[in-house]
Structures are given as structure tokens and as C-alpha cells.
Amino acid sequence: MMDLFQQQMNRKDEHVGHANQQYRATSAPEFVETRFVHHPFTTVDVADVSLQTKLAGLTFNVPFFINAITGGSPLTTALNQRLAILARETGMAMATGSMSIAMKFPESAQSFKVIRQENPNGILFANLGAHYDAEAAKRAVDIIEANAIQIHVNRAQELVMPEGDRVFSNWLKNIEEIVKASAVPVIVKEVGFGFSREAIAQLESIGVAAIDISGTGGTNFAKIENGRRKEDKLDFLEDWGQTTLTSLMEAQGSRTPIIASGGVKMPLDMAKCFALGASLVGLSGEMLHLVRKDDSLPDAIHTVQTWKEQLTTILTLVGADSISSLQQAPIVVAPSLQNWCDARGIDWKHLAQR
């Protein structure tokens, strides 16, 4: 019978395989239908633009980063090594995948340590599930000498996962205890099902440093876990949750800094996320696609450098010389977002009239 460690490593590899199969190159219609207001005249030149952004007391020279992907098996160790080199060579921050396997099986920790070894001076986020306590969070941070820790909330994924958790009532209390005890900023992150303003308010009340709203439209973990189920599939949950842009609308007025992720494909998508209030943008599926092959690093580095140039071009066109200025740019949200906001009592018209 396969031992538990091997089962967990296999699950990590299965997740990566399914995520690669889900990859698509085009932006979701909601991103396409959300449009900036174009003004022919601007006082901003290309040389005026800075991409630097700040969040949770940290300064990011690149406003997008490698979001949580993987780790814990030989295959995913190699992926993490390539991702870490990509982050180092382009100046991006990087989050690890879930480090729960390293909490249970310390021998897997090297799969995560390799990230810090390859990128000794970069900004790194550790990552654990909300069912872990403050001591486990500290261990995760120590393993990679993390600058912050993501605590992921993935109830929809767990319920579809055959071997997933079924107890969730202690999550908010666990997060509160982690926030109190942590020496580094605590970021709470969804895994592709989005956020509501009510949940954002709950996290604001316990003092988290930032919230990654991680909406639908990118890697679909309900679909991944259904793909792993042998029978009794819960495929009706594969469309569950709020999209990334819907979640950003839910976050309007948030006092806590927001990270946008979920289906972000290109710099124009990133710019729209910033205009809707995000301070930082995370990409997982797109980054995994860039480094999926052993010899992919040169092309991946070139792509990310090109993204930085393209984002600078977009800011110039909008007339924004910084990410904080872009957050005030006039933007008309997609009709689907307008309908959602009307139903939820969220003002969307002011965004187009700034």
C-alpha cells in the first residue's frame, strides 16, 4: 500500500498536471469588456512611469509576482527552482505553493528551501492552509526565511477533494492567532473562488496585512479535484464563486490592501486590476506555463521583461505615472459586473467618472 508521503507527493504532481491542462492563452470576457476611458492628451511620458508598489510594509519593484503554485515532490522541486530563478532574474516576488506537506513530512522541505537558495535577496511568501496554527506558520516562514506568509482559504476545493478537510469553523480564529503571533505580514488568500465584502470585513477586523481575492477565471481547483475523483463527481461546483473582477468590486472601499489574482493573462489585465483597486497582482497559471519545460527559462525571462515594458506603455497611455495613480484612472466595468454591483448595492459608476 502506498505510504502517505508518496500519496501527498503524487497529489502535488497531479495538481500541476491538471493545471497545465487547463491553461488558456486568452483573457476572460469580463476582462475584455472592462475598458479604460481613453484621453488623447496626457502630461505623462514613458520616462515618468514607475512600476514600484508597496504592500504590507514591503516595497515591490515589479507590481506583479509569481503566486502560489506548488512544491513538495521531486517534480515540483525542479519547477520551484526554475520559478525562483525567474523571480531573481526579473525582480519579481514569489510565493511558494502550500507548505503543508513540509509540516507533515520535514524531508520535503528542500522542495521549498530551494526557492530561497536560488533567490537569496528576493521577496518570498510562505504559504499554509487556514487549518494550521501559529506555530506551524512560524515554521513555514523559517523554512524559506519568508518576508510574509499567505494563509490560503480553500473551502470549495477541500469539499470537492476526495481526501479534503470537512471542518472549517475554526479557520477565522486560527488566522487571528497567526496574525497576533507572526513576525511577518499575514496575507489571506483564496485559491480561485473569490471574495465577498463580508469576508473582507471579517479579515479587516482581525488585522490581516493584505487580502488576495483570487477569483474564478484562472486555475480551477474544483475542476482539478473532480478530475482526481474516481466516482461521485461534484462537477456542478466547477462554476462556483466570484470572478476576479467581481471580487475587486466587492473589495471597493476596503481599508486592507488588496492583491488581485485569478485568470490574469497579460499586462492589460493587470492594469485593469490596479484601476479597480489592487495594489499588487499575482499570476500562477501563466507563470507555470512559462516554466513548464526544462529549457524554458530564457524565454520566460524575456516574456516577463516584455510584460514590464508593456505595463509601462499602458500606464503612459492611461496618463498614470505610478500604480497609485493608475488606481484612480477612469474605467468602465463590464456589463456583467454592472449587474452584479447593482444587485449587491455597490457603486460602479463613480469608477468611470474619476
Backbone torsions as a table, in degrees:
resi	resn	phi	psi	omega
1	MET	NA	134.4	-178.1
2	MET	-62.4	133.3	-179.5
3	ASP	-75.4	165.4	-172.8
4	LEU	-64.3	-38.7	179.4
5	PHE	-60.8	-45.6	179.0
6	GLN	-63.6	-38.1	177.6
7	GLN	-61.0	-43.0	-179.0
8	GLN	-67.7	-40.2	176.8
9	MET	-63.4	-41.3	178.1
10	ASN	-61.4	-39.6	179.9
11	ARG	-63.1	-41.4	176.8
12	LYS	-58.3	-46.0	-179.0
13	ASP	-66.3	-38.2	177.8
14	GLU	-62.8	-41.9	179.1
15	HIS	-58.7	-45.2	179.9
16	VAL	-63.0	-44.0	179.5
17	GLY	-60.6	-46.1	179.1
18	HIS	-65.2	-40.6	-179.8
19	ALA	-62.3	-41.2	177.4
20	ASN	-62.5	-38.7	179.4
21	GLN	-65.5	-29.9	-178.4
22	GLN	-79.0	-11.9	-172.0
23	TYR	-56.3	135.1	171.8
24	ARG	-136.3	147.4	-171.8
25	ALA	-88.9	-14.8	-172.6
26	THR	-101.4	152.2	178.3
27	SER	-74.8	150.9	177.1
28	ALA	-65.4	150.7	-178.9
29	PRO	-53.4	-35.2	-178.8
30	GLU	-62.2	-37.2	174.4
31	PHE	-66.3	-45.0	-177.5
32	VAL	-62.7	-40.6	-174.8
33	GLU	-82.1	-8.3	172.4
34	THR	-90.5	122.1	-167.5
35	ARG	-131.0	139.7	172.8
36	PHE	-71.6	151.4	171.9
37	VAL	-85.2	119.8	-178.0
38	HIS	-86.5	131.5	172.1
39	HIS	-118.5	128.9	-176.6
40	PRO	-66.0	-27.0	-175.4
41	PHE	-109.8	141.4	179.0
42	THR	-150.6	153.8	176.1
43	THR	-98.7	5.8	-176.0
44	VAL	-101.2	126.7	173.4
45	ASP	-102.7	162.6	-178.9
46	VAL	-54.7	-41.7	-177.6
47	ALA	-67.0	-16.8	-179.2
48	ASP	-80.0	-16.5	-168.5
49	VAL	-82.5	131.5	171.3
50	SER	-116.5	133.3	177.8
51	LEU	-93.8	1.3	-177.9
52	GLN	-64.3	141.3	176.3
53	THR	-141.4	160.2	-179.1
54	LYS	-126.4	145.6	179.5
55	LEU	-161.8	134.0	175.4
56	ALA	55.2	37.0	178.6
57	GLY	77.7	5.3	-179.5
58	LEU	-111.3	146.6	177.9
59	THR	-107.7	126.2	-178.1
60	PHE	-111.8	118.4	178.5
61	ASN	-75.0	-22.9	173.7
62	VAL	-116.1	126.0	-171.5
63	PRO	-82.5	3.1	173.9
64	PHE	-125.8	155.6	-172.1
65	PHE	-145.8	168.1	176.6
66	ILE	-81.0	108.3	-177.8
67	ASN	-81.5	174.3	-173.8
68	ALA	-54.8	131.0	179.5
69	ILE	-129.2	-63.5	-167.6
70	THR	-162.4	-172.6	176.8
71	GLY	143.5	150.6	173.6
72	GLY	122.3	-12.8	-179.4
73	SER	-128.6	166.3	177.2
74	PRO	-57.3	-42.6	178.7
75	LEU	-60.9	-46.6	-176.4
76	THR	-75.8	-22.7	172.6
77	THR	-61.8	-44.4	178.5
78	ALA	-63.5	-40.1	176.7
79	LEU	-63.2	-44.7	179.7
80	ASN	-62.6	-36.3	178.0
81	GLN	-63.5	-45.3	179.1
82	ARG	-65.7	-41.0	178.5
83	LEU	-62.5	-40.2	179.9
84	ALA	-64.9	-39.8	177.0
85	ILE	-65.6	-41.5	177.0
86	LEU	-59.2	-44.9	178.3
87	ALA	-62.1	-45.1	-178.9
88	ARG	-61.6	-44.6	-173.9
89	GLU	-75.9	-17.8	-177.3
90	THR	-113.7	-7.9	179.5
91	GLY	82.7	11.5	178.6
92	MET	-79.6	152.3	166.5
93	ALA	-76.9	167.6	-179.6
94	MET	-148.3	138.3	171.4
95	ALA	-104.9	145.3	172.4
96	THR	-78.3	165.6	165.5
97	GLY	-73.7	-178.9	-180.0
98	SER	-55.9	130.5	-179.2
99	MET	-97.9	16.4	-178.8
100	SER	-59.7	-34.5	179.7
101	ILE	-62.6	-33.2	178.8
102	ALA	-75.0	-23.4	174.9
103	MET	-71.3	-36.5	-177.6
104	LYS	-87.7	-33.9	-175.9
105	PHE	-133.0	89.0	-175.6
106	PRO	-56.3	-22.8	-180.0
107	GLU	-66.1	-14.4	178.7
108	SER	-88.3	-1.9	-173.5
109	ALA	-61.7	-28.8	-179.0
110	GLN	-60.6	-26.6	178.4
111	SER	-62.1	-24.2	178.5
112	PHE	-102.3	-35.7	179.3
113	LYS	-59.7	-30.6	-178.7
114	VAL	-58.9	-26.2	-179.6
115	ILE	-65.6	-46.8	178.4
116	ARG	-70.2	-35.3	179.0
117	GLN	-62.5	-39.8	179.5
118	GLU	-80.1	-21.8	-175.0
119	ASN	-135.5	70.4	-171.3
120	PRO	-65.7	-23.0	-175.1
121	ASN	-112.2	4.0	-176.2
122	GLY	-83.4	166.6	174.2
123	ILE	-84.0	121.4	-178.9
124	LEU	-123.9	140.9	174.4
125	PHE	-109.9	127.8	167.4
126	ALA	-76.0	171.3	-176.7
127	ASN	-151.8	126.9	175.5
128	LEU	-142.6	160.3	176.0
129	GLY	-77.7	160.4	-175.8
130	ALA	-72.2	-8.0	178.1
131	HIS	-83.4	-5.6	179.0
132	TYR	-86.6	158.4	-178.2
133	ASP	-97.8	-179.5	-174.9
134	ALA	-64.8	-33.9	179.3
135	GLU	-66.0	-42.4	177.2
136	ALA	-63.7	-40.2	178.6
137	ALA	-60.5	-40.6	177.9
138	LYS	-63.3	-41.3	178.9
139	ARG	-63.1	-41.4	178.9
140	ALA	-61.9	-43.8	178.2
141	VAL	-61.3	-43.8	-177.2
142	ASP	-65.3	-35.6	-177.0
143	ILE	-57.1	-40.2	-177.4
144	ILE	-115.6	10.6	-177.4
145	GLU	51.3	53.0	-171.8
146	ALA	-71.3	149.5	174.9
147	ASN	-86.8	-17.9	177.9
148	ALA	-161.0	168.8	176.6
149	ILE	-130.9	133.2	171.0
150	GLN	-89.6	130.6	169.6
151	ILE	-107.6	113.7	-174.9
152	HIS	-91.6	142.4	177.0
153	VAL	-116.2	118.7	-169.2
154	ASN	-140.7	46.9	-174.6
155	ARG	-57.9	-41.9	-179.6
156	ALA	-62.7	-42.1	177.9
157	GLN	-63.1	-45.7	-177.8
158	GLU	-60.4	-39.2	-177.5
159	LEU	-69.7	-29.4	177.3
160	VAL	-84.3	-30.0	-179.6
161	MET	-62.9	127.0	-177.4
162	PRO	-55.9	-39.4	-178.0
163	GLU	-104.1	19.2	-174.0
164	GLY	-74.2	169.7	177.7
165	ASP	-68.1	154.1	177.3
166	ARG	-128.2	3.8	179.7
167	VAL	-119.3	121.5	-174.1
168	PHE	-129.9	-5.9	-170.6
169	SER	-67.4	-16.6	-178.5
170	ASN	-97.4	1.3	-172.9
171	TRP	-61.0	-48.9	-176.2
172	LEU	-62.9	-39.5	177.8
173	LYS	-65.2	-41.6	177.2
174	ASN	-59.5	-45.3	-179.6
175	ILE	-61.8	-42.1	179.0
176	GLU	-59.5	-42.4	179.5
177	GLU	-67.6	-37.6	177.4
178	ILE	-64.2	-43.7	178.6
179	VAL	-58.5	-44.1	-178.4
180	LYS	-64.7	-36.4	-172.3
181	ALA	-94.3	-18.0	-169.8
182	SER	-74.8	137.7	175.4
183	ALA	-85.9	-9.4	179.0
184	VAL	-122.5	160.6	179.8
185	PRO	-59.4	143.3	179.1
186	VAL	-107.4	122.0	178.2
187	ILE	-110.3	127.4	176.5
188	VAL	-98.3	133.2	-169.5
189	LYS	-132.3	130.7	167.1
190	GLU	-78.2	174.7	-179.4
191	VAL	-123.6	28.7	175.7
192	GLY	117.4	20.2	178.0
193	PHE	-122.7	-0.5	172.1
194	GLY	82.6	178.6	-176.9
195	PHE	-132.3	151.5	171.6
196	SER	-105.2	159.4	178.3
197	ARG	-66.1	-28.0	178.0
198	GLU	-66.0	-43.0	178.5
199	ALA	-67.6	-37.6	176.8
200	ILE	-60.6	-43.0	178.5
201	ALA	-62.8	-38.6	177.5
202	GLN	-61.3	-42.0	-179.8
203	LEU	-72.2	-35.1	175.8
204	GLU	-60.3	-37.0	-176.1
205	SER	-68.6	-20.1	179.5
206	ILE	-106.8	3.6	168.1
207	GLY	83.1	30.3	176.0
208	VAL	-65.7	153.7	-175.0
209	ALA	-78.5	-30.8	-178.9
210	ALA	-163.2	161.3	179.5
211	ILE	-128.6	124.3	173.9
212	ASP	-95.8	107.8	-171.9
213	ILE	-74.0	-19.1	171.5
214	SER	28.9	79.8	-175.9
215	GLY	-89.2	178.7	177.1
216	THR	-69.6	159.8	178.7
217	GLY	120.9	-15.4	176.7
218	GLY	-110.9	-137.2	177.9
219	THR	-59.3	128.7	-174.2
220	ASN	-105.6	102.1	-176.0
221	PHE	-75.9	-22.1	172.3
222	ALA	-65.8	-41.3	178.2
223	LYS	-67.8	-39.9	178.3
224	ILE	-61.0	-47.3	-178.0
225	GLU	-69.6	-33.1	173.5
226	ASN	-63.2	-36.3	177.8
227	GLY	-65.6	-23.7	178.8
228	ARG	-89.6	-15.2	-179.9
229	ARG	-75.8	137.8	178.8
230	LYS	-83.1	-27.5	-178.1
231	GLU	-156.7	173.2	178.0
232	ASP	51.0	52.5	-178.4
233	LYS	-66.4	146.8	177.7
234	LEU	-107.5	52.6	-174.3
235	ASP	-68.0	-15.6	177.4
236	PHE	-70.2	-10.6	177.9
237	LEU	-95.0	2.5	-176.2
238	GLU	-72.9	-12.2	177.0
239	ASP	-109.7	17.6	-175.6
240	TRP	-74.8	143.7	169.6
241	GLY	107.9	-179.4	179.0
242	GLN	-101.2	143.4	175.3
243	THR	-66.7	169.3	178.9
244	THR	-61.7	-47.4	-178.8
245	LEU	-70.2	-34.7	174.3
246	THR	-61.3	-43.0	179.7
247	SER	-64.7	-35.7	175.4
248	LEU	-65.8	-35.4	174.5
249	MET	-66.9	-39.0	176.0
250	GLU	-61.9	-28.4	-177.1
251	ALA	-87.6	0.3	-179.8
252	GLN	-55.5	130.8	179.8
253	GLY	84.6	2.5	179.8
254	SER	-62.2	138.5	175.2
255	ARG	-84.0	-14.6	-178.9
256	THR	-97.1	133.7	179.0
257	PRO	-56.2	143.3	-174.9
258	ILE	-113.9	135.1	170.0
259	ILE	-105.4	133.6	177.6
260	ALA	-103.1	134.8	173.2
261	SER	-157.6	163.5	-178.9
262	GLY	112.5	95.4	176.9
263	GLY	76.3	16.7	176.7
264	VAL	-78.3	120.4	-170.9
265	LYS	-109.4	-26.2	-168.9
266	MET	-156.4	168.2	-178.7
267	PRO	-57.7	-33.9	178.7
268	LEU	-65.2	-37.4	173.9
269	ASP	-61.3	-44.2	179.4
270	MET	-58.2	-47.6	-177.4
271	ALA	-59.5	-39.1	178.7
272	LYS	-66.9	-35.3	175.7
273	CYS	-64.3	-43.0	178.0
274	PHE	-62.9	-42.3	-179.4
275	ALA	-63.9	-25.3	178.0
276	LEU	-93.9	11.0	168.7
277	GLY	115.5	-6.4	-179.7
278	ALA	-69.6	146.1	174.4
279	SER	-100.5	-16.3	-177.8
280	LEU	-154.3	149.3	-179.2
281	VAL	-124.7	132.9	179.3
282	GLY	-109.6	143.5	176.4
283	LEU	-129.4	129.3	176.7
284	SER	-112.7	-63.9	-176.9
285	GLY	-57.2	-40.9	-179.4
286	GLU	-65.8	-40.2	179.1
287	MET	-68.6	-41.2	177.1
288	LEU	-59.7	-41.5	179.1
289	HIS	-62.4	-37.4	-178.0
290	LEU	-65.3	-34.4	-173.5
291	VAL	-111.4	17.0	-172.6
292	ARG	-64.7	-24.2	-178.8
293	LYS	-103.4	150.6	-177.3
294	ASP	-58.4	-33.8	-175.0
295	ASP	-103.3	24.6	-169.9
296	SER	-87.5	-10.1	-170.0
297	LEU	-60.5	-46.0	-179.4
298	PRO	-56.8	-44.5	178.8
299	ASP	-67.3	-37.7	-180.0
300	ALA	-63.9	-44.4	178.8
301	ILE	-61.6	-44.2	178.7
302	HIS	-60.9	-41.8	-179.4
303	THR	-62.1	-45.9	-178.6
304	VAL	-65.7	-41.0	177.0
305	GLN	-61.8	-37.7	177.1
306	THR	-65.1	-40.5	177.3
307	TRP	-58.0	-41.7	179.7
308	LYS	-61.7	-42.8	178.0
309	GLU	-64.4	-41.6	-179.4
310	GLN	-66.7	-38.3	178.7
311	LEU	-65.8	-38.8	175.3
312	THR	-60.6	-41.3	177.5
313	THR	-61.0	-43.4	-178.9
314	ILE	-64.5	-43.9	178.6
315	LEU	-60.3	-41.4	178.3
316	THR	-61.5	-43.5	-178.8
317	LEU	-65.5	-38.0	179.2
318	VAL	-73.0	-26.4	-176.3
319	GLY	91.8	29.9	179.9
320	ALA	-114.7	129.7	-179.3
321	ASP	-97.3	2.2	-178.7
322	SER	-158.1	167.6	176.7
323	ILE	-64.7	-39.7	179.5
324	SER	-64.9	-34.4	175.6
325	SER	-69.4	-39.0	178.0
326	LEU	-61.9	-30.3	178.9
327	GLN	-65.0	-12.8	179.1
328	GLN	-108.6	6.6	-177.2
329	ALA	-72.3	143.6	178.5
330	PRO	-69.5	133.8	-177.1
331	ILE	-148.6	137.7	179.5
332	VAL	-103.5	120.2	-175.0
333	VAL	-82.2	157.2	-177.0
334	ALA	-59.3	151.0	178.1
335	PRO	-53.4	-37.2	178.9
336	SER	-63.4	-36.0	176.6
337	LEU	-70.1	-39.0	178.1
338	GLN	-59.5	-44.2	179.9
339	ASN	-63.4	-44.0	178.9
340	TRP	-61.0	-47.0	-177.8
341	CYS	-63.3	-39.8	177.4
342	ASP	-60.6	-42.5	-179.9
343	ALA	-67.7	-31.7	-175.7
344	ARG	-97.5	-0.4	179.0
345	GLY	71.5	35.7	-180.0
346	ILE	-107.3	129.2	-178.9
347	ASP	-76.6	116.9	178.0
348	TRP	-108.4	-19.2	-175.0
349	LYS	-67.6	-32.5	-176.8
350	HIS	-64.3	-24.4	-179.6
351	LEU	-65.6	-30.2	-179.8
352	ALA	-85.4	-9.5	-172.0
353	GLN	-116.5	16.9	-178.6
354	ARG	-76.7	NA	NA
